[in-house]
Amino acid sequence: RSSGAETLSVSANVFMGQTEAPLIVKPYVPRMTNSELFTLMVSGFAHISGGMMFVYINYGADPTAVLTTCVMACPCSLYLAKLFLPESGQPETAGTAHTQREKSPYVNAIDAAASGTIDGLRLALNVAAMLIVFIAFVAMFDALLGTIKPALLWIGVSENSLGGWPDDLSLRMLFGWLFSPAAFLMGVEPADAANVGSLLGSKLAINEHFAYLQFKTQMADNPAFLSARSQVLTAFALTGFANFGSVGVQLGGIGAMAPERRHDLARLGGRALFVGFTATLLNAAIAGMLLP
């Protein structure tokens, strides 16, 4: 059973971004249970904003798939979030919600506009700073992975024994290998599993925008890069904010609404990313069962 506040926020995620949707229930965020916060984060990772839908459709993604997966992600993310972190507390908005008429803290419209501008700037700076830091961490890991082969050669390992070792090893490449079986289980053509797995790895390690750009470039260079069925299922799987940078975005965005819950958000971030990413794969798998 879900509470009113988290359900409303998840529903808003269908067309709003991962930091905008929680604003609808901002007064309740500081008092949410850990399960409710977890649901907010999972839903943010499993959806994209309405504006980004048009961007990805312009990149060549199937419009029906993009719109459908955003709606499917609503119940899917809510279900998976409660499955991974069941509610053990007493949500404030479970069953009923008590509201009261609040007096505006602003003197007039000018005061409200000025305060809103300051709050918006603070939120944007928090999100930008967190995003920069998390992308920097990914770049650092990529740099460390890139030094493994030179280090092995330096200690005397023969180059012939490292013939299959790529020179540009990265998190994106590792995740690509890891997600190839997942792509196959989604229902893509067996010949396309490695290519779709690579796109999924790009989405998780960098972001879905980069993955869609790769998708657009590869399809332009080689129309046979993916079959028609695999293209549709790829759109289902890529449509979501589930990537490492988004963890920082949510820490900065939701954390600005409830600074006292930032430690809880940081503790739940990794699991929420995993569950949100799983939700996008599950959406694609369901579509794979229904598509001819």
C-alpha positions in Angstrom: 0.0 0.0 0.0 1.4 3.4 -1.0 0.8 6.8 0.6 -0.9 9.7 -1.1 2.2 11.9 -1.3 4.4 9.3 -2.9 1.7 8.2 -5.3 1.0 11.8 -6.4 4.7 12.4 -7.0 5.1 9.2 -9.0 2.1 10.1 -11.1 3.6 13.5 -11.8 6.9 11.9 -12.9 5.1 10.8 -16.1 5.6 14.3 -17.6 7.9 16.0 -15.0 11.5 15.5 -14.2 13.2 13.8 -11.3 13.6 17.0 -9.3 10.4 18.8 -10.4 7.9 16.0 -9.5 8.8 16.0 -5.8 8.1 19.7 -5.7 4.4 18.9 -5.9 4.6 17.2 -2.4 7.4 19.4 -1.1 5.8 20.1 2.3 5.6 16.4 3.0 9.2 15.5 1.8 11.0 16.3 5.2 8.5 14.0 7.1 8.5 11.1 4.6 9.4 7.6 5.7 12.5 6.0 4.1 10.3 3.8 2.0 8.5 6.9 0.6 11.8 8.7 -0.1 13.0 5.5 -1.9 9.9 5.5 -4.0 10.4 9.1 -5.0 14.0 8.4 -6.1 13.2 5.2 -8.0 10.4 6.9 -9.9 12.7 9.7 -10.8 15.2 7.3 -12.2 12.6 5.3 -14.2 11.0 8.3 -15.9 12.1 11.2 -18.1 10.7 14.7 -18.3 8.2 15.8 -20.9 10.6 18.1 -22.6 13.2 15.3 -23.0 10.6 13.1 -24.7 10.6 15.4 -27.8 14.4 15.5 -27.8 14.8 11.7 -27.9 12.0 11.3 -30.4 13.9 13.8 -32.6 17.0 11.5 -32.2 15.0 8.7 -33.9 13.5 6.9 -30.9 10.1 5.4 -31.5 7.5 8.0 -30.3 5.0 5.3 -29.2 7.7 3.5 -27.2 8.9 6.7 -25.5 5.4 7.8 -24.5 4.3 4.3 -23.5 7.3 3.5 -21.3 6.8 6.7 -19.4 3.3 5.7 -18.5 4.4 2.1 -17.8 7.1 3.3 -15.5 4.6 4.8 -13.1 3.1 1.5 -11.7 6.3 -0.4 -12.4 8.6 1.9 -10.3 6.0 2.1 -7.5 5.7 -1.7 -7.4 9.5 -2.4 -7.5 10.2 0.3 -4.9 7.8 -1.3 -2.4 9.2 -4.7 -3.2 12.8 -3.7 -2.5 12.0 -1.5 0.5 8.6 -2.3 2.0 6.9 0.3 4.2 7.6 -0.3 7.8 6.5 3.1 9.2 3.4 5.1 9.3 3.3 7.6 6.4 1.6 10.9 7.1 -0.6 10.7 4.0 -1.5 7.0 4.3 -5.3 6.8 3.8 -6.0 10.5 4.8 -4.1 13.8 4.5 -4.6 16.6 6.9 -4.1 20.0 5.4 -4.5 23.5 6.8 -4.7 26.9 5.2 -1.3 28.6 5.4 -0.7 32.3 5.3 1.6 33.4 2.5 5.1 34.3 3.9 5.5 36.9 1.1 4.5 40.6 1.4 3.5 41.0 -2.2 4.2 39.6 -5.7 7.6 41.3 -6.0 8.7 39.6 -2.7 7.3 36.2 -4.0 9.1 36.6 -7.3 12.4 37.5 -5.6 12.2 34.6 -3.1 11.2 32.2 -5.9 14.2 33.3 -8.0 16.6 32.8 -5.1 15.2 29.3 -4.2 15.3 28.3 -7.9 18.9 29.4 -8.3 19.9 27.6 -5.1 18.2 24.4 -6.4 19.9 24.7 -9.8 23.3 25.3 -8.3 22.9 22.3 -6.0 21.9 20.1 -8.9 24.7 21.4 -11.2 27.4 20.9 -8.5 26.3 17.4 -7.7 26.2 16.5 -11.4 29.7 17.8 -12.0 31.1 15.8 -9.0 29.4 12.5 -10.0 30.4 12.8 -13.7 34.0 13.5 -12.4 33.9 10.3 -10.4 32.9 8.3 -13.5 35.7 9.9 -15.5 38.1 9.1 -12.7 37.1 5.4 -12.7 37.5 5.4 -16.5 41.0 6.8 -16.2 41.9 4.2 -13.6 40.6 1.4 -15.9 42.6 2.8 -18.8 45.8 2.4 -16.8 45.4 -1.3 -16.1 46.7 -2.5 -19.5 49.8 -0.2 -19.5 50.5 -1.3 -15.9 50.3 -5.0 -16.8 52.7 -4.4 -19.8 55.0 -2.4 -17.5 55.3 -5.3 -15.0 56.3 -7.7 -17.8 53.0 -9.3 -19.0 53.4 -10.1 -22.7 51.4 -8.1 -25.2 50.3 -11.3 -26.9 48.5 -12.4 -23.8 46.6 -9.1 -23.6 45.6 -9.3 -27.3 41.9 -9.2 -26.4 42.2 -6.4 -23.8 40.8 -3.1 -25.2 43.0 0.0 -25.1 40.1 2.2 -24.0 38.5 0.1 -21.2 35.8 2.1 -19.4 32.8 1.7 -17.2 30.6 2.1 -20.3 32.3 -0.9 -22.0 32.2 -3.0 -18.8 28.5 -2.3 -18.4 28.0 -3.0 -22.1 29.3 -6.5 -21.7 27.3 -7.0 -18.5 24.0 -5.9 -20.1 24.2 -7.9 -23.3 22.5 -10.9 -21.7 19.9 -8.5 -20.2 19.3 -7.1 -23.7 18.7 -10.6 -25.0 16.3 -11.4 -22.2 14.4 -8.1 -23.1 13.6 -9.7 -26.4 15.9 -8.0 -28.9 17.3 -10.0 -31.8 20.2 -12.2 -30.6 22.5 -10.5 -33.2 21.6 -7.1 -31.7 22.2 -8.0 -28.0 25.8 -6.8 -27.9 24.9 -3.5 -29.5 21.9 -2.9 -27.3 24.0 -3.9 -24.2 26.6 -1.3 -25.2 23.8 1.4 -25.4 22.5 0.4 -22.0 26.1 0.6 -20.6 26.4 4.1 -22.1 23.1 5.1 -20.4 24.1 3.9 -17.0 27.7 5.1 -17.0 27.1 8.5 -18.7 23.5 9.3 -19.3 20.6 8.4 -21.6 21.2 11.5 -23.7 24.6 10.2 -24.7 23.2 6.8 -25.4 20.5 8.2 -27.7 23.1 10.2 -29.5 25.1 7.0 -30.0 22.0 5.3 -31.2 21.3 8.1 -33.7 24.9 8.1 -35.0 25.1 4.3 -35.4 21.8 4.1 -37.2 22.8 6.9 -39.6 26.2 5.2 -40.3 24.8 1.7 -40.5 21.0 1.3 -41.0 21.4 -2.4 -40.2 22.9 -1.6 -36.7 19.6 -2.7 -35.1 16.5 -4.4 -36.4 13.2 -2.6 -36.3 12.1 -4.7 -33.3 15.3 -4.1 -31.5 15.1 -0.3 -32.1 11.7 -0.2 -30.4 12.8 -2.2 -27.4 15.9 -0.1 -27.1 13.7 3.0 -26.9 11.8 1.4 -24.0 15.0 0.5 -22.2 16.8 3.8 -22.7 13.9 6.1 -21.7 14.7 6.9 -18.1 17.1 9.0 -16.0 18.8 6.0 -14.4 22.5 6.9 -14.5 25.2 7.7 -11.9 25.0 11.5 -12.6 21.3 11.4 -11.7 22.1 10.2 -8.2 23.9 13.5 -7.7 21.0 15.4 -9.4 18.5 13.9 -6.9 20.8 14.5 -3.9 21.0 18.1 -4.9 17.4 18.6 -5.9 15.5 16.6 -3.3 18.2 17.4 -0.7 17.5 21.1 -1.2 13.9 20.6 -0.3 14.7 18.6 2.8 18.3 19.2 3.9 17.8 17.1 7.1 17.1 14.0 4.9 20.3 14.3 2.7 22.0 11.4 4.6 19.0 9.2 4.0 19.0 10.2 0.3 22.7 9.4 0.0 22.2 6.0 1.7 19.3 5.0 -0.5 20.7 6.4 -3.8 22.6 3.4 -5.0 19.8 1.0 -4.4 17.3 3.4 -6.0 19.5 3.7 -9.1 19.5 -0.1 -9.4 15.8 -0.4 -9.0 15.0 2.5 -11.4 17.3 1.0 -14.0 15.6 -2.4 -13.5 12.2 -0.8 -14.0 13.2 0.4 -17.5 14.5 -3.0 -18.4 11.3 -4.6 -17.1 9.2 -2.1 -19.3 11.2 -3.2 -22.3 10.8 -6.9 -21.4 7.0 -6.5 -21.1 7.0 -4.7 -24.5 9.1 -7.5 -25.9 6.5 -10.1 -24.9 3.7 -8.1 -26.7 5.4 -6.9 -29.8 5.2 -9.2 -32.9 
